[in-house]
Amino acid sequence: MCGITGFLDLSSSSSEQRLTALASQMADRIVHRGPDDSGLWVDAGSGIALAFRRLAILDLSPTGHQPMLSENGEYVIIFNGEIYNFSELRDELIAQGNTFRGHSDTEIMLAAIVSWGLEKAVRRFNGQFAFALWHSRDRKLFLVRDRLGIKPLYYGWMGKTFLFGSELKALRAHPAFAAEVERDVVNLYLRFGYIPAPYTIYKKIWKLQPGSILTVDPEHCNPSLPPHSYWSAKAIVEEGQAVPFDGSEQDAVEALDVLLRDSIAKRMIADVPLGAFLSGGVDSSTVVALMQAQSSQPVKTFTIGFHEAGFDEAAYGRAVAAHLGTEHTELYVTPQEARDVIPLLPSLYDEPFADSSQIPTYLVSQLARRHVTVSLSGDGGDELFGGYNRYFWTRHIWNLLGWLPISARRCLGSLMTRSAGTLASANRFLLPRLRLSNPQDKIIKLAEVIQAPTLEQTYWDLVSLWKQPQTVALQTSDSPLFFDQSSNWPKLDGATHWMMFADLVTYLPDDILVKLDRASMGVSLEGRVPFLDDHRVVEFAWRLPLNLKVRGRTGKWILRQVLHRYVPKAMIERPKMGFGVPIDSWLRGPLCEWAEELLDKQRLAREGFFDPLPIRQAWAEHLSGARNLQYSLWTVLMFQSWLETNG
């Protein structure tokens, strides 16, 4: 895994020396993504500069050095990622007469592109990738991103200069970068806690969308030319629903077991030490179980624990590790060690990002990096196999109350909101196993949800941190979104698959995978996600009938059946537990002074991005203990912290 960056300067005034100096300056900002090696390639006549930072994983010799030129000299590539089926592609290319200098997947990619053409080759790649490809003869630059958006790639025009890179900090290092904050995007950020593709926090700077190829042609420059899709989640979902898996339940379990074994085996290939994150949940336990089943040595596994009640999963990871016989490392993190990560977040993520599990994700990555250079993760299991609680509760609430007229649901919701305190007080009389955490907040959330006019709106309300962000963010309007365009949505029956698709194309690439990439690469650790970077698993999951994924209030049914072949059911079956930290109590305690400074009324008014009134009201409610507003407040705090560092 690596870091890539570069630019195309159409001003025709830059010397080779200047291009080299600027590209080197950009690459220096992402040295954490590739501390093992660096490389530059420039063509002053074309104004193109490509820069690379390498984290050596496969072919540690100089033959894996980038930027890499194709055998015929026409193409130059800088590549961040891994192609896991490169051995099969290599054999096929050798049979067609190709020869190779080394054993890197990058060399195979170039030969495939030369032999088959860019799009046909990319469709053959099994893995995670973001790369820039310069075609010297045609003088065209291509940017390509993997199917699910595992590896990041930013780009944009600044005057006559086209900038791109793995992280925004690389683009900011170029003197042409002069982007302003995009205020309408602040609206989106407040709602979701992340910025959905193709947007970024800056005007004129974009995220390349998953499964896309962007062509930049200096001869026919068109900054508004959209990327071209070579793989569509919508098409995969529709194909899977049209031609579902037609075997028995046991056939499906066996097929998934075989597919995951193969996917995971491919991701265990590395020329450096390799391990896995292990929380003890279904997803990570499945990955580790299938790793250990195919390894002659104990797999290295890593878990972090917290002393705070309700946030510690270490015991579950420890139990699974003991059963499987892995070489397990666990670290109990003190509250202060966790809080010490917070000042790193603005520079780590480059734009406002408010998933507070970014903290433990960074800590477990840091722990793993002390022992290995590659770590497998179970990310994607919830989205593919139906694991989130909202999948069950939204369907349940809609089935229960959806038949009521909207006027009746609004009256009921209003009554619940006014009575939330009284209803919450009854929580203490319930049996311990039935008691809710933060009952008042859950009642208010439910009251908001049942007032939604449609099932789709119910989902967006559930995932929104600020329901009306335009009342908080100043000088903004609602931006058009991917999910506002009906042409982007597949034809699906039922609420659950609809929500799973929504998560697949929004929350997964723009929150979950961003979190993993920045946390792991921030400590020079390669993260591999066998549920996602093998598109065969994604495509198989969408061929499965819903009842093989969700049964009653149990998600990931089929994945659990695979796991039960390797780990006792009693060791796994428990209520779903988030990977988080107690931000709510920290904000009332050790983080209170820090938060108060960032949420100061005069400061908010002076900076001009937020209306201080609703933020101060939320802050007061949270401090009093009347409500737990940690998630909405964390979005503002992360924006303020980002602005302080990058504004």
N, C-alpha and C positions, 0 to 999 in steps of 0.2 A: 504494500500500500504506500502511496506516495502523495506528493503535492505537485500540482501543475499550475502554470500561469503563463501569461504572455500578452502580446498586443500586436495589432496591425495598424501602422501609422501611415496614413495616406497623404501626409503633408509633403512628402518627398524632400524633406530637409534634414533628415537624421542620418548621421554617419554610422558606420558599423560600430565604432567605439561607443557612441551614445546609446545605440540600441542595446548593446551588450551591458552597459552600465545600468540602464533602466530595468532591463529584464532581471539582472542580478539583484537589484534592489527589491524588486517585487518578490523574487524567490526567497530572499532572506527573511521575509515576514512569515513564511510558512515552513521554516526549517524544522519545526516540531513534527510535521507530517513526513519528513524524510531526512533524518539526521545522518544517514550512512553515506550519501553521495549526492553530488549536484551536477547539473549539466546545462549548457546553453547552446542554442543554435540561432543564428541570425542570417538574414538576407537583406542587406541594406537597399538593394535595388528594388525589392518588393515591399520594404518597410515592415517585414515580419520578424518577430522575435519570440522564441519559445524557451521557457525556463522550466527546470525540473528539480525536485528534491526527492531523493530515493530512500525508502525504508525497504531494505533488501530482504526478500522473503524466498524467492525462487531464483536460481542461478546467481549465486553471490559473486560470480566472476565478472570481469570487465565486459564480457559479451552481453550482459544485461543492462549496460549503461544506456541512459537516455539523455537527450533526444536521440532517437534511433532512426536511421535512414533505411529505406527499403533496398533490396538487392539491386533493383533497376535504377535507384537514385531519384525516383520521381516523388516519393512520399517521405515526409518526416513526421514522426509521432511523438507525443508526450502522453503518457497513460497512467492513470491512477486507478488501481483495482487489481482484480485477479480473474483470469479466464480458466475455469476449472476443467474444461474438456479440451485443453490445449493439446494433450497427448494424442487424443483421437484425431483432432484436426491436423496435427503434425504428420501422423501416419498417412492420412488422406492426401496431404500436400506433397509428401515425399513420393507417393505413388504417381502423382501427376508430374514429377520431375524436379521438384524443388529441393534445394539443399540448404542446410542451416549451419551457422557458425557456432551457436551456443544452444542453451536449453531453456530460454526464457519464453514466457507466454507472449511477450511483446513482439518478438521476432515472428512468432506464428501468426499473430494478428496482422502484421504488415503483409506477410506472404498471402494470407487469406484475402485481404483487401485487393492486392494486386491481381490475384488469380480470379476472384469471383465478383469483384466490385464491392463498394463500401456497404450498401444496405444489405445485400445478400450475405456478406460476411458477418455483419453485426447480428443478423437473425440467427446465425449459427453459434454465436458466443453464449456459453453458459457461465454466468458469473456476475460480478458487480464491477462497474466500470464507468469512468468519465474520462474522455480523452479528446485531445485536439490533434487534428491531422491536417497538414499542409501539403497541397498538391502543387509541386513546383511548376509543372508544365502548364497547367490551367490557371495557376495563381488563384487558387481558392482555398479557403480555410473552412474546415468542418469541425463542429463541436458535437459530441455524441454522449448521451447519458444512458445508463442502464434502465431496464424495464420498470423497476419499482422505485427508482430514485434513491438507491442506497448510497451512492457516491455523489457528492455535491458538485455543481458547476454553475458559476455566476458569469454574467456577461453584460455588456452594454456599450453604446457609443457615447464618447465624450468629444464632441466636435468631430474632427477627422480621425480620431483615434478609437479603435475598437479594443476594449479591454476584456480579459477573461481570467478566471482562476478558480481554484478549489475553495478559496475563502475570500470574503470581502476585503480583508486586510491587505491582501496582495494587490487588489485593484486600487485601494486607497494609496498605495505606495507610489503610484505613477503620478507625475505632476499634472497630467491632463484631467485627473479625477476631480470633479467639482460638483458632485451631486448634492442635492438638498434632500431633507427628509420629506418623504411622500406622506402628506397628512391623511389622505384617505386610507392609506394602509394602516395608520395608527388605529383606525376604527376596527379593521379586521383583527389586528393584534389584540386589542382589548377584548374582543369577543372570544377569540380562540386560545389566546396565550402563545400563539405562534403566527408567523406570517406565511400564508399559503402561496404556493407557486401559482403563477410565474412571478408574483410580486416579491420585492424586497423592501427594506425600510427606505431605500433611496429612489428618487426619481431617475428614470432612464437606465436603471440597473435591474436586471432580471435574473431569475433562476431558470435554467433550462429545465423544461418539464420532463418527467420520466418518460422513457421510451421514445425519445426524440432525437432528431439530427437537425442542426442549424447549419445552413450554408452561408458563408460570407464571401461574396464575390466583389473584389475591389473594382472590377471593370463595370459592374452594374450595381453599384452600392444602393441598397434599399434598407435603411435601418428598421423599417417596420415589417420586413419580410418575416412571416411566422416560421417557427420550426416545423419540420415534417415528422409525422409519427411513423415509426417502423413497427411498433408493438402497442396495441391498445387494450387496456384493462377492460374497457366496455365490450370490445369484440370478444375477448376471452370469456367474459362472464356470460355473454349471450350465447356463444358457442357451447359453453359448458352446460347451460340450462337447456339448450335445444337437443343436445346429445348427451344425456346424463349417464353416469355409470350404471350399468344394468345387471351387475352380479349380485350375489348375496351379501349380507353384512360381513360374513367371514371372508368372502372374496375381497371386499373393500379393505378390511383391516390388513389382510395379507399384502394386498397391492400397495397400501400406504407404507407398511413396514419395509417392503423391498425397496420402494422408491426412496424413502428417507435414509435407509442404510447406504444406498448408492450415493445420494447427495452428500451425506455426512462423510463417507469414505473419501470422496473427492476433496472435501474441505479439510481433510487431515493431512494433505500433502503439503509439506513445507520443508525448507532447508534450515529452519531455525526452530527453537523450542515452541511448542504449541500446547494450549490448554482450553478451558471452557469456564464460563461463568455458571455457577450453580446456586440458585436460590432455594431449590427444593420444591418449586412449583412444577406444574405439568410440563410446560414448554422446555425449560432448561433441563429438567430431569430426563425428558425424552432424548434430547440432544446428547447428553452425557451418557445415558444408557446405551445408545447406539454407537457412540464413540468407543466406550469400553468393550462392547461386544465384538469390536473389530480391531482391538489393540492388544498386542502381546505384552505391553507394559501398562502400569497404572496411569490413567489419564490424570493430568494435573487439573485440579478444579479449585475455584476461588469463590468465597462467600464473605461478605462483610456483615457484621451484626451491630445492633444498637441496643443500648441499655434501656431506652425508653420503651415502656409497655406498649404493645400494639404496633410497633415498627420493626420488630426483630424477627427475621426469618432464618437466622443462622442455624438454629437447632434443626430445622427441616432439611437444610442443605447438608448438614453434618450427618444426619441419619441416612439420606440417600447415598452420600459419598461412602459411608461405612458399608452399606449393603452392596454397592457396586465395586468396592475395593479401589477407589481412586486415591491418588496422592493429593490429599485435601489440605488447603490452606485457608484459614479463616482469621479475620481480624475484627475485633470489636473496636468500633470508632467512638471516641468521646464526643460529646456535643460540641466542644470547642474545635476539635479537628474537622467536624462537619461544617461548622460555621466559617472556618478559615477558608473554605472553598468559595464562599460567596463573592469576595473581592475579585476572584479570577474569572467569574462568569461573563462579564461584559466583553472582555478581550477573547475569551474562549469561543463565544458564540457569534460575535461580530455584529449581531443585530438583536433587538429585544427578543427574548425567549423565556417563557415563564412556566415551564414544566419543572416543578421543584424536585422531581426525581432526577434532575440533572446533577444534583449533589451526590447522592449515593452512586449514580452511574459513573461519575468521575472517580469516586473513591475506590470502587471495585476495579476499575480500569487501572488505576494507579497501583493497587495491590497486585494485580495480575502481571503488570509490566515488570515488576521486580523479579519475576521468575520466567516469563515467556515473552515472545514477540507477537504471537498470534493467539486470539481467544475466540472460540465459537460462542454464539449467543442464541437464545430461543426466541428472539423477537419475531413477530409475525404470526405466532400461533393463535393469538386471540382473534385477529382480523380474518384469518383464513378459515378457522374452525369454530368460530362463534363463542368466544370466551368471555366477552365483557358483560357485566351485569345489566347494562342498559339494553342489551338485546332482549333479555327476558322481561325486564320491568316495563319497557315501552310497549311491547306487545300485550303484556298483561293489563296495563292501565288502559290501553286503547280498546281492548276487548271488553273490559269491564265498564268503561264510561263513554266510549266513542259513539255509542248509539244515542246519547243524550244530545239535545239541541245545544248549539254553541252558547246560547244565552243562559241555559241552565248550568252548563259547565263553568261559565264565568261567574255566576252567582255562587256556586259551590266553592270555586277557587278563592273568591273574595272572602267568603265566610271562613275558610280554612286559614287564610293569611291573618285575619283579625283575631282568630282564636288560637294561633300557633303556640303562644306561650302556655295557655291553659292545657292544650292537647299534649304539649311536650312534657308538662309536669306529671302527667299520668304515666310517663315512661318508666319512672322509678318503681311503679307497682307491678311491672311485668316480671316474669321469670328472667333470671340473668341471661339465659341463652336467647331470649326474645328482645332484650333491650337494644335500642338503637343508640349509636354514637351520634352526637350532635342532633338530637331529635327535632329541635325547633327548625334548624336549617333544612332538614329533610322534609318536614311538613310544608315549609314555604316553597321548596323546590317542587314538591308534588303539586301544590296549589298553582304554581306557574305553568307546569306541564299540562295539567288537565284543561287549561284555558286555551291551549293551542288549537287553531282552526283545522289543522290537518295533521296527519301522522308525521309527514315530513317535517313540519314545523315543530312538532313535539321533539323530534330528534335534535334539531338545531338548538332548541331551547335547552335540552339536556347537556349539550356540549359547550354552551355559551357561558363564559365567565362573567361578562357584563351583558345583560339582556338588551340594553339600549345604549350601546357604546357612544352613539352620536350625542348623547346628553353629557358625556364625560369628556370626549375628545373635542377640542375646539377647531373650528374652520374645516370641518370634514363633511363628506357625504358618503353614502354607501357605495362602495366600489362594486362593479360587476364581477361576479365570481364564477368559477368553473361550474359550481352546482346551481347557479341561477339559469344556466342554459340547458333547456330540456334535451337538446340534441346530444349532450354529453352523458345522459343517463341511459343505462340499459333497460330493457323491458324485463321487469322482475315481478314475481308474484309474492306478496307477503312483506311484512314489515322487517323481518329479521335479515333477509338477504339484502334488502334495500339499505339497511344501516351498515351491514358488513361491507357493501360496495362503497358507501360513503366514507367509511374509515379507510378502506384500501387506497383511495385516491386523494385523501386529504390528511387525516390525522396520522396515518402511518408514515408517508414520506416526509411530511413537513414538521412533525413533532417527534415521533418515536425514532426514526432513522437519523434525523438531525442530532438528536440527543446522543445517540450511540456514536455517530461519526465524530462529533466534536470532542466528546469525553474521551474516547479511545485514542484518537489521533492527537489529542492534546498532550498525551503522555507517550506518543510514538508506539502505540499498540494497534495492530491490525485486528479489527473485528470482522468476523464472518457470520453470516446469518443464513443457515442452510434451508430454513423455511421459505426464504425470499429470494436469495441470489441464485437459486436454482428455479428457473421459471416453470419447470415441469411440475414442481410441487404446487405452485400457485394454480396452474391450469388443471391439475388433478383435483385440487380442493373444490374448484368451482364446478366440477362435474358431479360432485357428490350431492345426493338429495339432502335437504335440510335436516331430516330426522336422523341422519348419520353424524350430524354436527351438534345439533341442539335437541335435547329431550327434556321437556318440562323446564325446570330451572337449572339444568345442568348443561353446561357448554362443553365443547371439545370432546364429544362422546367418542368419536372414532380415534382421536389422538390418545385418549385415556386407555382405550383397548390395546393400542400398540404398546403403551408404556407399561400396562399391567403384565405384559409378557416378560418384563425385565425387573420390575419393581413392585413389591406387594401393594395392593390397592389401599390397604389401611395406612400406608406410609404417605400417600399422596392426597387422598380424598379429605379435603377440609375447605372451609369458606375461602374464596379468593381474597388475597391480601395484596395491597398495592406496594410498590417499591418506593417508599417515601420517607420523609423526615417530618418531625413535628413543627412545621412552620407556624402553625397557629399559636402554640404556647411560646415559641421563641419570640414571636412578634410582641407578645405581652411581657416578655422577660428580657433576655440578653440582647435581642435585636431591636428593642423598643427605641432606644436612642438613635440608632442608625436609621431606622424607618422614619422616625419623627423628623429628622433632618431632611430626608428626601421628600417627605410629604408636607413640608412646611408651607403654609398658605401663601406667604409672600413669595417664596421660591417658585411655587407652581404658577402663580399669576405672572411673575417676571418672565419665566421661560415660555409661557404662552401655548403650551400644548394641551393642557387639561384645565377644566373648570374645577377650581379648588373645592367648591361646596359639596358635591356628591362624594368626593374622595375623603374630605374631612369627616363627613357624616358616617361613611363606612368605617373609617379609622376609629372614630369614637365608639361606634357600636361594637367593633371587634375588641377594643381595649376593655370595654365594660363587661365583656363576656356575654352580652345579650345575644350575639350571633357569632358564628365562625365564618369570617369573610376572608380567610387566608388566600384563597385562590384569586379572587378579584383584586385584592390588595397586592398580591405578588406580581400581577401583571404590571401594575403601576410602578412598583418598586424596581422591577427589572428594567423597565423603560427608563426610569430616572437614573438608575445606576449606569445603564448603557449610555445615556446622554451625557452624563458626567465624564465618562471615559472617552467617548467617541464624538461627542457633539462639537 
